[in-house]
């Protein structure tokens, strides 16, 4: 069976599409997974690791009001991050991840393992999906989030 990044690469190449990423809780792991595929420069344009809210605003254009009202871990922020990286890179597709990898920082409303994955295709409104990782450690939550983000992209490409 192919790895998730290789499956994604094959679909992007076959459709002549490019991809960009905006990451928070994964801290560059998603971009790292994508660029582990030889030849990824043919379809991966790059990404922004926006761990701090100031970077989300400055580099991705997330409105400060969105962060103040909904927080960094929200569907609104995930959608804004996705639209921001799409606009700034000119990619055909974009994905963002923002969440709580733990071990601290969770609340009853936003528990450790909660992630929002933003997805957008050029010309369409971004969407965000809620993902609650079953993993228990920070490392495992971040790794599972990368896999889930790639699965979400594969879902969009497969229709």
C-alpha positions in Angstrom: 0.0 0.0 0.0 1.2 3.5 -0.8 1.9 6.0 1.9 -0.6 8.8 2.3 1.8 11.5 1.0 2.7 9.4 -2.1 -1.0 8.8 -2.8 -1.6 12.6 -2.5 1.4 13.3 -4.8 0.1 11.0 -7.5 -3.3 12.6 -7.5 -1.9 16.1 -7.5 0.5 15.3 -10.3 -2.1 13.6 -12.4 -4.4 16.6 -12.1 -1.6 19.2 -12.5 -2.5 20.8 -9.2 -0.3 22.6 -6.6 -0.7 22.6 -2.8 0.3 24.9 0.0 0.1 24.4 3.8 -0.5 26.5 6.9 0.3 24.8 10.2 0.1 25.6 13.8 0.0 22.6 16.1 1.9 20.3 13.8 4.8 22.8 13.6 6.0 21.8 10.1 5.4 18.1 10.3 2.8 18.3 7.5 5.2 20.1 5.2 7.9 17.6 6.2 5.7 14.6 5.3 4.8 16.1 2.0 8.4 16.9 1.0 9.5 13.4 2.0 8.1 12.4 -1.4 10.7 12.6 -4.1 9.7 15.2 -6.7 7.4 17.1 -4.4 8.7 20.4 -5.8 6.5 19.6 -8.8 3.3 20.1 -6.7 4.1 21.4 -3.2 4.7 25.2 -3.2 5.5 25.6 0.5 3.9 26.5 3.7 3.9 28.7 6.8 4.3 27.5 10.3 2.2 30.0 12.3 2.4 28.8 15.8 1.9 32.2 17.4 -1.3 34.2 16.8 0.8 37.2 15.7 2.2 35.1 12.8 -1.3 33.9 11.9 -2.3 37.5 11.5 0.9 38.9 9.9 1.7 36.1 7.5 -1.7 34.5 6.8 -4.1 37.4 7.3 -6.2 35.8 10.0 -8.2 38.8 11.3 -7.4 39.6 15.0 -11.1 39.8 15.6 -11.5 36.1 14.5 -8.8 35.1 17.0 -10.2 37.2 19.8 -13.8 36.0 19.3 -13.2 32.3 18.4 -9.7 31.5 19.4 -6.8 30.0 17.5 -8.4 26.5 17.8 -11.6 27.1 15.9 -13.1 26.4 12.5 -13.1 30.1 11.8 -9.4 30.3 12.3 -8.7 27.2 10.3 -10.7 28.6 7.3 -8.9 31.9 7.6 -5.5 30.3 7.7 -6.4 28.2 4.6 -7.6 31.2 2.6 -4.6 33.1 3.7 -2.1 30.6 2.4 -4.1 30.0 -0.8 -4.1 33.8 -1.5 -0.4 34.3 -0.7 1.0 31.3 -2.7 -1.3 31.1 -5.7 -1.7 27.3 -5.0 -4.6 25.4 -6.4 -5.3 23.7 -3.1 -4.5 24.6 0.5 -4.7 22.9 3.9 -4.4 24.3 7.4 -4.2 22.7 10.8 -4.8 24.3 14.2 -5.3 22.5 17.4 -4.3 21.4 20.9 -1.5 18.8 20.9 -1.1 18.9 24.7 -0.2 17.6 27.1 -1.6 20.8 28.6 -3.8 23.5 27.2 -7.1 21.6 26.9 -10.4 22.6 28.4 -13.8 20.8 28.5 -14.9 22.8 25.5 -11.5 22.3 23.6 -9.8 19.2 24.9 -6.3 18.0 24.1 -6.4 16.3 20.7 -8.9 18.7 19.2 -7.9 19.9 15.8 -9.5 21.9 13.0 -8.4 21.2 9.5 -9.1 23.8 6.9 -9.3 22.9 3.3 -9.7 25.1 0.2 -9.7 24.9 -3.6 -9.0 27.9 -5.6 -12.3 29.6 -6.4 -14.3 27.9 -3.7 -14.9 28.8 -0.1 -12.7 27.2 2.5 -14.2 24.6 4.8 -13.1 23.3 8.2 -13.5 19.9 9.6 -13.3 19.0 13.3 -11.0 16.2 14.2 -10.6 14.8 17.7 -7.5 12.7 17.8 -7.8 9.4 19.7 -4.0 9.6 20.3 -2.9 10.3 23.9 0.6 11.8 23.5 1.7 15.1 22.0 3.8 13.3 19.4 1.1 10.9 18.5 -1.6 13.6 18.2 0.6 15.6 15.9 1.4 12.6 13.7 -2.3 11.6 13.6 -3.2 15.1 12.6 -0.8 15.0 9.7 -2.4 11.8 8.5 -5.9 13.2 8.9 -5.0 16.3 7.0 -3.7 14.3 4.1 -6.7 12.0 4.2 -8.9 15.1 4.0 -7.0 16.4 0.9 -7.4 12.9 -0.7 -11.1 13.1 0.0 -11.4 16.4 -1.8 -9.4 15.2 -4.8 -11.4 12.0 -5.1 -14.7 13.8 -5.0 
